[in-house]
Amino acid sequence: MLADPRVYIALPILGESDNINELLNYFKLQKFSSFEIIACVNQYDSWWQNPDKEHICIDNQKSIELLNIESDLNIHIIDKSSKGKGWPKKKGGVGWARKTIMDYISDKSGPKDIIISIDADTYYPINYIQSIISFFDDNADLTGLSIPYYHKLNGDETDRLILRYEIYMRFFLLNMIRINNPYCFTALGSAMAFPVWAYRKAGGLTPVAAGEDFYFLQKLVKIGTIGLWTPTLAYPSPRYSDRVSFGTGPALMKGSLGNWTSYPHYKSEHFDNVFETYNLFDQLFLEDIETPMDEFLREQTNYADIWTPLRKNYKDQKNLSKACSNKVDGLRILQYLRKQHEDNSKSDEDIIVEYLFKYHESEMNLELLQNINDLDYEKSPMQLLNTLRDFLFDKELELRKLRFVNIN
């Protein structure tokens, strides 16, 4: 066991005053109590002069007040909200908030200390921190942890949207685990953790306009291995949001307008092409061969010869294979899948039903077996969508845990 591990909770806040007290109560109840919350209350400074945004600035001031009067928890506030302290025009957003927090933690902490990234609108059960600490006690060499999650439902028509989005995410991850790809993680800023030494080795978090959690987990994969399973869950809240260009909030907003083009189901055979490409990396050390992704990679990179430069720079098979994996990373894989999907004529429903019968027919319960062929994301009963979500969730947990066992 680590001796008295220091744990830091990284909390970005923007317009969250209604959630603060409930969130703090979750952490008062934690079984593991030796932690510090680092909260960055943030928005652009110019919003103070914008009538459409001023209410967020006022809400952020209320959040600061609530954090300041909390006496039972150890909280440090980074004020990027008060007048004159907000983000400048070209620097801001949740990516900058997470980076500011994590850089602050990195500067004051030891290499074995743990950073847990959370969001203010998420429920965390009492074993949350303890489960994460136990994970890194047993896996000190792993660079991070993508924590399982389960979206809460609202009990209204928005549930149809969040269920479809969650099914999309779980279908994607199940295929990535199926092909044993190193980039098989779900990127949720509300559900990830990592040791400080890994944060430093990865070069810190890159404050992109959106998807900072995805890009950072990708960095952690490139310097090592991340875990996918621990016996706890984060429970994100489904809500509309236009604060970033993609993620849960934007997906719900687009979905409410019937636009799911950014979140399609990709055919299993396209994941198989990624699998075959990865399986050829070792052979690329010995000879120049064509992979299923070569044509796409040539278009993306504007290089006719994809692999020869890597073979010249890496003189052993293991390092070459790792370099190829770094080149064909999570982003490239997603771009490849999107490109292949351009010629798709099947509906999302047809694609996932085909997958279910191909890989999980014997595991589906009677409700799914009797109704899944009639799946319609717009018209199917909510109960069927929830049953499908729960089936994919259970299968995902099983495979997350199995992968965890296999990497150890």
WOPE-V645182 format. One record per residue. N is the residue number from 1. RES is the residue in three letters. BURIAL is + if it has 24 or more other ideal C-beta (glycine too) atoms within 12 Angstrom, else -. Layout:
BEGIN
((N	RES	BURIAL) (N	RES	BURIAL))
END
This chain:
BEGIN
((1	MET	-) (2	LEU	-) (3	ALA	-) (4	ASP	-) (5	PRO	+) (6	ARG	+) (7	VAL	+) (8	TYR	+) (9	ILE	+) (10	ALA	+) (11	LEU	+) (12	PRO	+) (13	ILE	+) (14	LEU	+) (15	GLY	+) (16	GLU	+) (17	SER	+) (18	ASP	-) (19	ASN	+) (20	ILE	+) (21	ASN	-) (22	GLU	-) (23	LEU	+) (24	LEU	+) (25	ASN	-) (26	TYR	+) (27	PHE	+) (28	LYS	-) (29	LEU	-) (30	GLN	+) (31	LYS	-) (32	PHE	+) (33	SER	-) (34	SER	-) (35	PHE	+) (36	GLU	+) (37	ILE	+) (38	ILE	+) (39	ALA	+) (40	CYS	+) (41	VAL	+) (42	ASN	+) (43	GLN	+) (44	TYR	+) (45	ASP	+) (46	SER	-) (47	TRP	+) (48	TRP	+) (49	GLN	-) (50	ASN	-) (51	PRO	-) (52	ASP	-) (53	LYS	-) (54	GLU	-) (55	HIS	-) (56	ILE	+) (57	CYS	+) (58	ILE	-) (59	ASP	+) (60	ASN	+) (61	GLN	+) (62	LYS	+) (63	SER	+) (64	ILE	+) (65	GLU	-) (66	LEU	+) (67	LEU	+) (68	ASN	-) (69	ILE	-) (70	GLU	-) (71	SER	-) (72	ASP	-) (73	LEU	+) (74	ASN	-) (75	ILE	+) (76	HIS	+) (77	ILE	+) (78	ILE	+) (79	ASP	+) (80	LYS	+) (81	SER	+) (82	SER	-) (83	LYS	-) (84	GLY	-) (85	LYS	+) (86	GLY	+) (87	TRP	+) (88	PRO	-) (89	LYS	-) (90	LYS	-) (91	LYS	-) (92	GLY	+) (93	GLY	+) (94	VAL	+) (95	GLY	+) (96	TRP	+) (97	ALA	+) (98	ARG	+) (99	LYS	+) (100	THR	+) (101	ILE	+) (102	MET	+) (103	ASP	+) (104	TYR	+) (105	ILE	+) (106	SER	+) (107	ASP	-) (108	LYS	-) (109	SER	+) (110	GLY	-) (111	PRO	-) (112	LYS	+) (113	ASP	+) (114	ILE	+) (115	ILE	+) (116	ILE	+) (117	SER	+) (118	ILE	+) (119	ASP	+) (120	ALA	+) (121	ASP	+) (122	THR	+) (123	TYR	+) (124	TYR	+) (125	PRO	+) (126	ILE	-) (127	ASN	-) (128	TYR	+) (129	ILE	+) (130	GLN	+) (131	SER	+) (132	ILE	+) (133	ILE	+) (134	SER	+) (135	PHE	+) (136	PHE	+) (137	ASP	-) (138	ASP	-) (139	ASN	+) (140	ALA	-) (141	ASP	-) (142	LEU	+) (143	THR	+) (144	GLY	+) (145	LEU	+) (146	SER	+) (147	ILE	+) (148	PRO	+) (149	TYR	+) (150	TYR	+) (151	HIS	+) (152	LYS	-) (153	LEU	+) (154	ASN	-) (155	GLY	-) (156	ASP	-) (157	GLU	-) (158	THR	+) (159	ASP	+) (160	ARG	+) (161	LEU	+) (162	ILE	+) (163	LEU	+) (164	ARG	+) (165	TYR	+) (166	GLU	+) (167	ILE	+) (168	TYR	+) (169	MET	+) (170	ARG	+) (171	PHE	+) (172	PHE	+) (173	LEU	+) (174	LEU	+) (175	ASN	+) (176	MET	+) (177	ILE	+) (178	ARG	+) (179	ILE	+) (180	ASN	-) (181	ASN	+) (182	PRO	+) (183	TYR	+) (184	CYS	+) (185	PHE	+) (186	THR	+) (187	ALA	+) (188	LEU	+) (189	GLY	+) (190	SER	+) (191	ALA	+) (192	MET	+) (193	ALA	+) (194	PHE	+) (195	PRO	+) (196	VAL	+) (197	TRP	+) (198	ALA	+) (199	TYR	+) (200	ARG	+) (201	LYS	-) (202	ALA	+) (203	GLY	-) (204	GLY	+) (205	LEU	+) (206	THR	+) (207	PRO	+) (208	VAL	+) (209	ALA	-) (210	ALA	+) (211	GLY	+) (212	GLU	+) (213	ASP	+) (214	PHE	+) (215	TYR	+) (216	PHE	+) (217	LEU	+) (218	GLN	+) (219	LYS	+) (220	LEU	+) (221	VAL	+) (222	LYS	+) (223	ILE	+) (224	GLY	+) (225	THR	+) (226	ILE	+) (227	GLY	+) (228	LEU	+) (229	TRP	+) (230	THR	+) (231	PRO	-) (232	THR	+) (233	LEU	+) (234	ALA	+) (235	TYR	+) (236	PRO	+) (237	SER	+) (238	PRO	+) (239	ARG	+) (240	TYR	-) (241	SER	+) (242	ASP	-) (243	ARG	+) (244	VAL	+) (245	SER	-) (246	PHE	+) (247	GLY	+) (248	THR	+) (249	GLY	+) (250	PRO	+) (251	ALA	+) (252	LEU	+) (253	MET	+) (254	LYS	+) (255	GLY	+) (256	SER	+) (257	LEU	-) (258	GLY	-) (259	ASN	-) (260	TRP	+) (261	THR	-) (262	SER	-) (263	TYR	+) (264	PRO	+) (265	HIS	+) (266	TYR	+) (267	LYS	+) (268	SER	+) (269	GLU	-) (270	HIS	+) (271	PHE	+) (272	ASP	+) (273	ASN	+) (274	VAL	+) (275	PHE	+) (276	GLU	-) (277	THR	+) (278	TYR	+) (279	ASN	-) (280	LEU	+) (281	PHE	+) (282	ASP	-) (283	GLN	-) (284	LEU	+) (285	PHE	+) (286	LEU	-) (287	GLU	-) (288	ASP	-) (289	ILE	-) (290	GLU	-) (291	THR	+) (292	PRO	+) (293	MET	+) (294	ASP	+) (295	GLU	-) (296	PHE	+) (297	LEU	+) (298	ARG	-) (299	GLU	-) (300	GLN	-) (301	THR	-) (302	ASN	-) (303	TYR	-) (304	ALA	-) (305	ASP	-) (306	ILE	+) (307	TRP	+) (308	THR	-) (309	PRO	-) (310	LEU	+) (311	ARG	+) (312	LYS	-) (313	ASN	-) (314	TYR	+) (315	LYS	-) (316	ASP	-) (317	GLN	-) (318	LYS	-) (319	ASN	-) (320	LEU	+) (321	SER	+) (322	LYS	+) (323	ALA	+) (324	CYS	+) (325	SER	+) (326	ASN	+) (327	LYS	+) (328	VAL	+) (329	ASP	+) (330	GLY	+) (331	LEU	+) (332	ARG	+) (333	ILE	+) (334	LEU	+) (335	GLN	-) (336	TYR	+) (337	LEU	+) (338	ARG	-) (339	LYS	-) (340	GLN	+) (341	HIS	+) (342	GLU	-) (343	ASP	-) (344	ASN	-) (345	SER	-) (346	LYS	-) (347	SER	-) (348	ASP	+) (349	GLU	+) (350	ASP	-) (351	ILE	+) (352	ILE	+) (353	VAL	+) (354	GLU	+) (355	TYR	+) (356	LEU	+) (357	PHE	-) (358	LYS	-) (359	TYR	+) (360	HIS	+) (361	GLU	-) (362	SER	-) (363	GLU	-) (364	MET	+) (365	ASN	-) (366	LEU	-) (367	GLU	-) (368	LEU	+) (369	LEU	-) (370	GLN	-) (371	ASN	-) (372	ILE	+) (373	ASN	-) (374	ASP	-) (375	LEU	+) (376	ASP	-) (377	TYR	+) (378	GLU	-) (379	LYS	-) (380	SER	+) (381	PRO	-) (382	MET	+) (383	GLN	-) (384	LEU	+) (385	LEU	+) (386	ASN	+) (387	THR	+) (388	LEU	+) (389	ARG	+) (390	ASP	+) (391	PHE	+) (392	LEU	+) (393	PHE	+) (394	ASP	-) (395	LYS	+) (396	GLU	+) (397	LEU	+) (398	GLU	-) (399	LEU	+) (400	ARG	+) (401	LYS	-) (402	LEU	-) (403	ARG	+) (404	PHE	+) (405	VAL	-) (406	ASN	-) (407	ILE	-) (408	ASN	-))
END
